[in-house]
């Protein structure tokens, strides 16, 4: 997981370098960034592993209010290396926050971004969706001079690097994440639980296991892992019964 955190940080820093080459300075500090004129914004980043075309991100609602953040830029990196950026100004975030899942026991509002063909949608409570395709590359609320840009794995880094005035303190590579808790499907054999898929458990470690009966599960391993994490990540409550609908667009059963 530390390698994953480092990758997220590299995504943020690479994005800041590309903005700097266009005259906009962002000082990256963990999942936050600050403009050269002192304005804060949320800068969450994620990869689409283990499910291609789906990203889980979040922001601290109270911390956003405390910093008077002007908005958020969601950085969604695909397996091929391309990064899609979605600009969400603060007024939109305040409007949709009640419809975003709240991680239990925290102030973390959860973004679930799903790609459907050439569209991108933000999953809301109750299975509702908000189309954010038009928000891709839109940073007009941050600076009118910022034009939409596409980031790919092949795009070269600016040779001259980041201007000194854009540099901030070195970030902590260990921001909060969802790795403290493991969820997976398992079968009971001879009174013992056997994970159906690799559970990434630490050898010799002790775990508190809370078992819930599952009548129906997906046959595809990647979908099983998504479904196992669904409730904790704030995905729709009926995902277990309607996983074909959410994953493939099939009619509800």
C-alpha positions as CSV (number, residue, x, y, z in Angstrom):
1,X,0.0,0.0,0.0
2,X,2.9,2.4,0.6
3,X,3.9,1.9,-3.0
4,X,0.3,2.8,-4.0
5,X,0.4,6.0,-1.9
6,X,3.7,7.0,-3.5
7,X,2.1,6.5,-6.9
8,X,-0.8,8.7,-6.0
9,X,1.7,11.4,-4.8
10,X,3.6,11.1,-8.1
11,X,0.4,11.6,-10.0
12,X,-0.3,14.8,-8.1
13,X,3.3,16.1,-8.5
14,X,3.3,15.3,-12.3
15,X,0.0,17.1,-12.7
16,X,1.4,20.2,-10.8
17,X,4.4,20.2,-13.1
18,X,2.2,20.2,-16.2
19,X,0.1,23.1,-14.8
20,X,3.4,25.0,-14.0
21,X,4.4,24.7,-17.6
22,X,1.2,26.5,-18.4
23,X,1.8,29.3,-15.9
24,X,-0.2,28.0,-12.9
25,X,1.7,27.2,-9.8
26,X,0.4,24.5,-7.4
27,X,2.3,23.6,-4.2
28,X,1.3,20.0,-3.4
29,X,0.9,19.0,0.2
30,X,-0.4,15.4,0.5
31,X,-3.9,15.4,-1.0
32,X,-4.1,19.2,-0.9
33,X,-2.6,21.9,-3.1
34,X,-2.1,25.6,-2.7
35,X,-2.0,28.2,-5.5
36,X,0.7,30.9,-5.6
37,X,-1.9,33.4,-4.3
38,X,-2.6,31.2,-1.2
39,X,-5.8,29.5,-2.2
40,X,-6.4,25.9,-1.2
41,X,-7.9,23.1,-3.2
42,X,-8.4,19.4,-2.8
43,X,-6.2,17.2,-5.0
44,X,-7.2,13.5,-4.6
45,X,-5.6,11.0,-6.9
46,X,-6.4,7.3,-7.6
47,X,-5.7,4.5,-10.1
48,X,-8.4,2.3,-11.5
49,X,-7.0,-0.9,-9.9
50,X,-8.5,-3.4,-9.4
51,X,-11.5,-2.4,-11.6
52,X,-10.6,-0.7,-14.9
53,X,-12.7,2.4,-15.4
54,X,-13.5,3.0,-11.8
55,X,-11.8,5.3,-9.3
56,X,-12.4,5.8,-5.5
57,X,-11.3,9.2,-4.1
58,X,-12.3,11.4,-1.1
59,X,-12.0,14.6,0.7
60,X,-12.3,15.8,4.3
61,X,-15.4,18.0,4.4
62,X,-14.5,19.8,7.6
63,X,-10.9,20.4,6.6
64,X,-12.1,21.8,3.3
65,X,-14.3,24.3,5.1
66,X,-11.5,25.2,7.5
67,X,-9.1,25.9,4.7
68,X,-11.8,27.7,2.7
69,X,-10.8,25.5,-0.3
70,X,-11.9,26.9,-3.7
71,X,-12.6,23.5,-5.1
72,X,-11.2,20.0,-6.0
73,X,-9.4,18.5,-8.9
74,X,-10.0,14.7,-9.2
75,X,-7.0,12.9,-10.8
76,X,-8.0,9.5,-12.2
77,X,-5.2,7.5,-13.7
78,X,-5.9,4.5,-15.9
79,X,-3.8,1.4,-16.2
80,X,-2.3,2.8,-19.4
81,X,-0.9,5.8,-17.6
82,X,-3.4,8.5,-18.9
83,X,-4.7,10.8,-16.2
84,X,-8.2,12.4,-16.5
85,X,-8.6,15.6,-14.4
86,X,-12.0,16.8,-13.3
87,X,-12.4,20.3,-11.8
88,X,-15.2,20.7,-9.3
89,X,-15.5,24.2,-7.8
90,X,-16.4,24.7,-4.1
91,X,-20.0,25.7,-4.8
92,X,-20.6,22.4,-6.7
93,X,-18.9,20.4,-3.9
94,X,-21.1,22.0,-1.2
95,X,-24.2,21.2,-3.3
96,X,-23.4,17.5,-3.9
97,X,-21.7,16.7,-0.6
98,X,-24.9,15.5,1.1
99,X,-25.4,13.1,-1.8
100,X,-21.9,11.6,-1.5
101,X,-21.2,8.7,0.8
102,X,-19.6,9.6,4.2
103,X,-17.0,7.2,5.4
104,X,-18.1,5.9,8.8
105,X,-16.6,7.6,11.8
106,X,-14.8,10.2,9.7
107,X,-15.5,13.5,7.8
108,X,-14.4,11.9,4.6
109,X,-16.8,12.3,1.7
110,X,-16.3,9.6,-0.9
111,X,-16.0,10.2,-4.7
112,X,-16.7,7.2,-6.9
113,X,-15.9,8.0,-10.5
114,X,-17.0,5.5,-13.2
115,X,-16.2,5.6,-16.9
116,X,-19.1,4.6,-19.2
117,X,-17.8,4.7,-22.8
118,X,-16.7,8.3,-23.4
119,X,-18.6,9.6,-20.4
120,X,-17.6,9.9,-16.8
121,X,-20.1,9.8,-14.0
122,X,-19.9,10.4,-10.2
123,X,-21.9,7.9,-8.3
124,X,-24.3,9.3,-5.7
125,X,-26.3,7.8,-2.9
126,X,-29.2,5.6,-4.0
127,X,-27.5,4.6,-7.2
128,X,-28.0,8.0,-8.8
129,X,-25.3,9.5,-11.1
130,X,-23.9,12.9,-11.9
131,X,-22.3,13.3,-15.3
132,X,-19.0,15.1,-14.9
133,X,-17.7,14.5,-18.5
134,X,-17.9,18.3,-19.1
135,X,-15.8,18.9,-16.0
136,X,-12.8,17.2,-17.5
137,X,-10.0,19.6,-17.8
138,X,-12.2,22.5,-16.7
139,X,-10.2,24.7,-14.3
140,X,-11.8,28.0,-15.3
141,X,-12.9,28.4,-11.7
142,X,-9.3,28.3,-10.7
143,X,-7.7,30.4,-13.4
144,X,-9.2,31.5,-16.7
145,X,-5.8,31.0,-18.3
146,X,-5.8,27.2,-17.7
147,X,-6.8,25.4,-20.9
148,X,-8.0,21.7,-20.8
149,X,-5.1,19.3,-21.2
150,X,-4.8,15.6,-21.7
151,X,-2.2,13.7,-19.7
152,X,-0.8,10.4,-21.1
153,X,2.0,8.1,-20.1
154,X,3.9,9.2,-23.2
155,X,3.7,12.9,-22.6
156,X,7.2,14.2,-21.7
157,X,7.9,16.1,-18.6
158,X,8.8,19.9,-19.0
159,X,12.5,19.9,-19.4
160,X,13.0,22.9,-17.2
161,X,11.1,21.4,-14.2
162,X,9.0,23.4,-11.7
163,X,9.6,27.1,-11.1
164,X,11.1,27.6,-7.6
165,X,8.1,29.8,-6.5
166,X,5.8,26.8,-7.1
167,X,7.7,24.4,-4.8
168,X,6.3,23.7,-1.3
169,X,7.4,21.5,1.6
170,X,8.0,17.8,0.9
171,X,4.7,15.9,1.3
172,X,4.1,13.1,3.8
173,X,3.9,10.0,1.6
174,X,1.5,8.3,4.0
175,X,-1.9,10.0,3.8
176,X,-4.9,8.3,5.3
177,X,-6.3,5.5,3.2
178,X,-8.7,2.6,3.3
179,X,-6.1,-0.2,3.8
180,X,-6.5,-0.7,7.5
181,X,-9.5,-3.0,7.0
182,X,-9.6,-6.0,4.6
183,X,-12.8,-7.3,3.1
184,X,-13.1,-10.4,0.9
185,X,-15.3,-13.3,0.1
186,X,-14.6,-16.7,1.7
187,X,-16.0,-20.2,1.7
188,X,-16.4,-22.2,4.9
189,X,-14.8,-25.7,4.7
190,X,-14.5,-28.0,7.7
191,X,-15.2,-25.1,10.0
192,X,-12.5,-22.8,8.4
193,X,-12.9,-19.8,6.2
194,X,-10.9,-20.0,3.0
195,X,-10.6,-16.7,0.9
196,X,-12.0,-17.2,-2.7
197,X,-9.5,-14.6,-4.0
198,X,-6.1,-13.5,-2.8
199,X,-6.8,-11.5,0.4
200,X,-3.4,-9.8,0.8
201,X,-3.3,-10.8,4.5
202,X,0.0,-10.6,6.5
203,X,1.4,-14.0,7.3
204,X,1.2,-14.7,11.0
205,X,-0.9,-11.6,11.8
206,X,-4.1,-11.9,13.9
207,X,-7.4,-10.6,12.4
208,X,-10.9,-10.0,13.8
209,X,-13.2,-11.6,11.3
210,X,-16.9,-10.5,11.0
211,X,-18.8,-12.9,8.8
212,X,-21.9,-12.0,6.8
213,X,-23.7,-14.6,4.6
214,X,-23.8,-13.8,0.9
215,X,-26.4,-15.5,-1.2
216,X,-25.2,-14.3,-4.6
217,X,-21.7,-13.2,-5.6
218,X,-20.1,-12.3,-9.0
219,X,-18.3,-15.0,-10.9
220,X,-15.5,-12.6,-11.9
221,X,-12.8,-12.1,-9.3
222,X,-12.4,-8.3,-10.0
223,X,-16.1,-7.8,-9.4
224,X,-16.0,-9.9,-6.2
225,X,-13.3,-7.6,-4.8
226,X,-15.3,-4.5,-5.7
227,X,-18.4,-5.9,-4.1
228,X,-16.6,-6.9,-1.0
229,X,-15.5,-3.3,-0.5
230,X,-18.8,-1.8,-1.5
231,X,-20.4,-1.0,1.8
232,X,-17.2,0.4,3.3
233,X,-16.5,2.6,0.3
234,X,-20.0,4.0,0.2
235,X,-21.2,2.3,-3.0
236,X,-24.9,1.5,-3.5
237,X,-26.5,-0.6,-0.8
238,X,-28.1,-2.9,-3.4
239,X,-24.8,-3.6,-5.2
240,X,-24.8,-7.2,-4.2
241,X,-28.1,-8.0,-5.8
242,X,-27.7,-5.6,-8.7
243,X,-24.0,-5.9,-9.5
244,X,-24.7,-6.7,-13.2
245,X,-26.7,-3.4,-13.4
246,X,-23.9,-1.3,-11.9
247,X,-21.0,-3.1,-13.6
248,X,-22.4,-3.6,-17.1
249,X,-25.6,-1.5,-17.4
250,X,-27.9,-4.5,-17.4
251,X,-31.5,-4.0,-16.4
252,X,-32.3,-4.2,-12.7
253,X,-33.4,-7.7,-11.5
